[in-house]
């Protein structure tokens, strides 16, 4: 594989954020259509089995995705890539496929001889596991090698193809979760075929270079993070399983999943693109410039992110319910509060996640594992307590509380020489603007308008007038950043002195 010309974090972030916007647009197209075509029960079935798939894929990857990021031959691709590809990509993939073959044989026996009669949606999820594992590992290779352009194109193409195939299946066949999931799996198969072509063209493997010691090193580093990933999946999705188990109602799962799915679009734009561009560059910066370079990098990222996170978070909190009704229809109004709470949480979380990134740089994966498992168990405990009292909103409160604990703990436990808090002046200006916006929306009640679209339009005007304009007027650094960004794409150095 020819190493790409290294570009800065600004270019990576522009690519990843552009991809996230396009993926989010696909979600915004499919979301209202699917929520109108599928009732709450069918949407709940879709979300329920998707949760089990995420857990299975997390186990099947054997931690290889984390090892790829950590042990990629940064700066030495020409000499070390074949050895790396053999032991950190091919070998884990083969072992994962063998384990899946054993597992599906057992699964078949239970279904056929044990009379379990598994759901067809569940079977589709099980059969798609190797596809998802392979796609994930290739995407991690692209991410580690800073092939952000190719990763952007394939992610966007995948999402839009998934949109077309899912909607086509629902409209042409039947309005069920099975039809929608079938289209989803078909899209993944097409992407996997392209990635097979890319791997054959760009990677070389050698039987002579097989090193089981390196594979064990990959497991030693990655498997604790597998548990961490499973705990993260549980933190994100255990609510759906517990709502189904405690309320025994797929419709309740659907109400929660609809609101959460829209909130995930916020996470994709605010957090996923940033993490994908930030983490490889942070790893490279730590190896070449040490903790000081990482802190400087964090300062550059956190300065604009402070204004973006607080601005988006307060807007979602204020009119999140109206957004759900406008997009999905009045019959999905029950999902509005779910989106308002969790969407706000996802908008604010990057401030803690980026500022507190450092445990993995110090190879303290077990610390991160213990923390994530603790928070996942806390989320389960809060669900057990709050669902009987508050129903669906009990799961919402549990999720927000658990994420707050996780973010604050990550920041507190980050090594001091790597920790960076948001710029104090930017934070004060952003919070002041957010308070003015909330006060205006509350006092005016958005002029008592009934239409959700009209309320969103008025709230948007208040947001521009009371949040965006004061931030630009009071912080010259923000104006300079936007002007330079518009002209050159460069990110000026932010002056963050606290942390």
Buried (B, 14 or more C-beta within 10 A) or exposed (E): BEBBEEBBBBBBBBBBBBBBBBBBBBBEBBBBBBBBBBBBBBBBBBBBBBBBBBBBBBBBBBBBBBBBBBBBBBEEBEEBBBBBBBBBBBBBBEBBBEEBEEBBEEBEEEBEEEEEEEBEBBBBBBBBBBBBBBBBBBBBBBBBBBBBBBBBBBBBBBBBBBBBBBBEBBEEEEBBBBBBBBBBBBBBEBBBEBBEEBBEEBBEBEEEBBBEEBBEBBBEBBBBBBBBBBBBBBBBBBBBBBBBEBBEBBBBBBBBBBBBBBBBBBBBBBBBBBBBBBBBBBBBBBEEEEBEBBBBBBBBBBBBBBBBBBBBBBBBBBBBBBBBBBBBEEEBBBBBBBBBBBBBBBBBBBBBBBBBBBBBBBEBBEBBBBBBBBBBBBBBEBBEEBBEEEBBBBBBBBBBBBBBBBBEBBBEBBBEEBBBBBBEBBBEBBEBBBEBBBEBBEEEEBEEBEEBEBBBBBBEEBBEBBBBEBBBEBBEBBEEBEEEBEEEEEBBEBEBEEB
